[in-house]
Amino acid sequence: MLTLTARITPLSSFGTHPMGDTLFGQLCWALRNRLGEERLTQLLDGYTAGHPFAVVSDALPAGHLPRPTLPGHWFNPLPGDDRKAAKKRVWLPVEHFDAPVADWLNHCCAASELPGGSALSNPHPHNAIDRRTGTTGEGFAPYSMGRQWYGTDAALDIHIILDESRLSAADLERALGDIGELGFGRDAGIGLGRFRVDAFNTVVLPTQADANAWLTLAPCAPQGLPWDSGRCFYTVFTRFGRHGDIGVHLGNPFKAPVLLANAGAVLAPVGYQGKPFVGQGLGGSGVLSKAIPDTVHQGYAPVLGIRLSDREEAT
């Protein structure tokens, strides 16, 4: 499989944080609209059986990786043991990837220190409108929804594992360009989620010497796989998904919820083997959606091999 990195520049605020599983979902719609539904069906053949045609990472700050979700005592402490400062250091510059994981905390930076600064989340006021009268009607009930704003110099990297025997890199790049032009996620119809693809290159993601665990770059579904549970660390969240594109008009836009481990998870298998992604494909056969029974959800994540030492070594 081929590993590609798309470097994008945000051109507007985002209503949905660009995470790997939601990016994959919109990529599927973009491919359907460009290549046709039959072609997308072919690409998704075997998706829930461990054969994805593409695995998409979160949109990460350019040149940075997420700090592993490890307990604090797994890292060597910062000078002065400043725990508040340690919590803010969540992004590792890729040039420090080869350093021992126990020392990563000393190399990580806070979101505010990123080129272009941190993405700012601000509430945006809304109110329901009665389309028959063009007014708020009797039930004036304003509410707020978050928007994410990136700095003018911000750039993001999306790492994609691609099976080039099933989809060409050129078609993938064009589909990403379509997403950026039309907008990604919530409120794309009113201008949110716009971005420009500035570079699209074949890369080799780094792996540490003597790696024995994986660091994930997107949410994934590790449930039921052969892990060394005492050496796996992650935070979980529930994805309450919705259909996009024309899927919102097919009766019920809501999907069944799925439980995922967030990006930055550390997963140690019973027997380590180098591979570009881990996890499993979810859905199919009406499991996630009655409106579109073939619906799947990305439970895979691109990974980097890391050397996870014993706890006693991080002192």
N, C-alpha and C positions, 0 to 999 in steps of 0.2 A: 504494500500500500504506500501511497505517496503522502508526504506531510507538507502542507502548504500554510503560509502565514499571510493573511490579508491585513494590511495596515490601513485603517480607516480614519477619517477626520470627521467628527460630528459637525453637522451644519445647523442643528437646531437642538432644542431641549428634547428629552426623551420622557415619554409617559410610562414606559416599561423598561426596567433595567435589562440590558442585553446579556442575558445568560444563555449558556450553551443549548439547553433544551428548548427554550423559546426561539432562539435563532434557528435551530434545526427545523422547528415547525414551520416558521415562515419561509425557510429555504424550500421546503416541500411545496408550499403553495406557489412560490416563484417558479419552480421547475415545472409544475403542472401548467401554469399559465403560459410558459414559454415553449415547453416541449410536448404538452398534451397529457391527459389523464392516463392514457394507456402506458406512456413512457414512465410516468411516476410509479404506476403499479409494478412495472418491471423492476424499477430501482429498489422498491421496498420488498421485493421477493426475498424471503429468508431473513428479514430484519429482526424478527423476534427469536430467530434460531442462531444468533451469534454472527450474522453476516451483514452488517450495515454497509451501505454504499458510501456513507460519510458520517464522521463523528466530529461535532463542532464544539469548540471551547467557548467559555465566556469571552466577552470583549474585555481584555485585560489592558491596564495601562502599558503603553508601548515600552518594550524592553524590561518589563517587570513580571514577576510571578507571585502568586499568592503565598503568604506565609503558611506553613503547615499548621493544621489544627491539632497541635500537640499540647499536652499539659505544660505549664510554665516551667516545672522542674526539669523538663527535657532539654531546655536551653541553658547555656551558661548565662548568668545574670549580667545585666548592664552595670557599668560602674556606678556605685552608689545605690544599686538595687532599686532603681526607680520603676516601680510597677505600673504607675499610670503612664509613663512614657513608653514602657514595653507594650502595653495594650494597643497603643496607637501605631506601633510599627508593624504594618500588615503587608507591605510590598517589598519583595526582594529583587534588587537589580540583578538581571540575568548574569552579569559578569562575576557575581559572587556565588553562583550556583555550585561550583566545585568545592567551596569551603565546607568543612564538616557541618552537618545540620545543627549540631549543638551550638555552633557559633553564628548561626544565621541571624539571630536576634540583633547582634551587633552590627549587621550589615543592612538590615531592613530599614525602610523609611516609612514615615507617616504619610497618609494620603495628601496632606497639605504640602508636602515636600516634593510631590511629583511634578515633572515638567507640565506646565499648564494648570497646576494646582489640582485640588481635589474636586470631584464632581459634587455640586451643591444641590441638595434636595430642598425644594420650597413648595409650600402648599399653593394651589391655584383654585380660586373660588368658582363654584358651579351652582346652577340652580335649574331645576326641571322647568321646561317650557311646555305649555299647552299649545301644540301646533295648530289647533283649530282657531285659537284667538291670538296667538303670538305673544301671550303674556304668561306670567307665572301662575295666574289663576288665584284661587282662594288659598291654596296650600303653599304659601311662600316658605320654602324649606331649603335655604342655602346649605351647601356642603363643600368640602375641600378635597381635592385629589392631588397627590404629589407629582412634581415634575423634577427631572434631573437635568442640571445644566453643567456643561463642560466648559473649561476655560478656552480662550481663543487659540492657545498653542497646544491643546490636548490632542493626543493621538492614541488610538487603541489598536491592539493586536488581537486578531481572531485566528486561532490555530485550528486547522482542519485536517483530519485524517481521511484521505480519499482513496477509494478503490477505483483507480483510473481505468480498469478494464470494463467498468460499468458506466462511468460518467467521466467525460473529459474535463480537464482543468479549465479549459476555455469556457465550457458551458457553465461550470460552477462559478467562474468569475463573473460571467454575464448575469447569472441569477443573483449574485450578491449585489451587483450594480443595480439591478431592478429593485431590490429591497431598499437600498439606500436612496434611490430616486423617488420611490413611492412612499417610503417611511416605514419604520419598524414599530410594532407594538401598538399600545393603546393611543388613540387619538391621532393616528397617522393621517387620517382623512382631513385633519385641520392643521397639518404641517409638522407634527411631532415625529421624532425618530428618523430624521433625514441624515444621511452621511455620504461621504465620497470615498471610494476605494482608491487610495494613492499608490499602493504597491500590492503585488500578488506574486509571491515567490516560493519556490521549493526550498525547504529548510530541513535541517536535521536538529530535532529537539535534543537538548542535552540529557545525558545520563551519568550519574556518578559511578566511579569505580566501585566494584564489589557491591552493587545495588542489591537490596533485599526487600524493598518496599516501593510503593508507587505514591506519587503526589498527583492528585487529580486536578484538572483544569476546567472542570464543568460539573454541574450536579450529575449524580449517577445513582443507579439502583444496585447496591451490592448484596441485597438480600439473597440468602440461600446459596451463595458461592463459597468455595473452600478458603476461608480466611483463618489466619492465626489471630483469634479474637483479642488476645491480650496485647496485641501490638497494632491494633486498628483504632484510629481516632477520627471523629468527624462530628459535624453538627447536622441535625436533620431538619427538614422543613416539609410541609405539605404543599404540593402544587395543585391549586384548584384551577385547572385549565379550561380554556374556552376555544372554540373553533374560530379561525380567522377567515378572511376573504369571503367567498360565497357561502362558507359553512355556517355563517351566522343566520342565514335565511332558510335553513333546512329543518326547521322545527324546534330543535333544542340545541342551543349553541354551547351548552355546558358539558364538560367531560367529567368522568369519574375522577376523584382526587387520587393522587399518587404520592407516596412517601419517598423522598430522595435525600441523599447525603450531599451536602453543599460542596462547592469547589474548595480546594485546599484540604480535602480529606487525605489522611495517610492510611493506606490499605496494605497490609502485609499478608501475602498469600501463604498457604501451607508449603508450597514449593514455588519459589520465585523463578519466573522466566521473563526475559525481556519481551515486551509487546507494546504496541502504540496506544492501545486503549483497553479499558476494563469496563465491566458492568454488563447490562443486558437490555435488550429491547423490550418495551412494554406494550401491551395492548393487542389489537387484532381480534377478529371474531366477536366483535361487539363488546369486548371487555371494557373499553374506555368510552365508547360512544354508541348510542342506539341510532343516532341520526346518520352517522357515517361509520358503519361497523368495522371497516378496515383501518380505522384510525390507530396510529401507533404513537408512542412517546419515546423520546431519546432518554434511555437509561444508561447510555454509554458515556464515557468521558475520556478525552485524551489524557495521557499520563506521562510523567517523567520518573525515571528510576532514581531512587535516593538510597543512601546508606543510612539505615536507622540503627543507631547504636543502642546499647543497653542503657537503662536509666542511670545507672551508677556512673556512666562515663561522662554525663553532662553535669559537671560540678565546677 
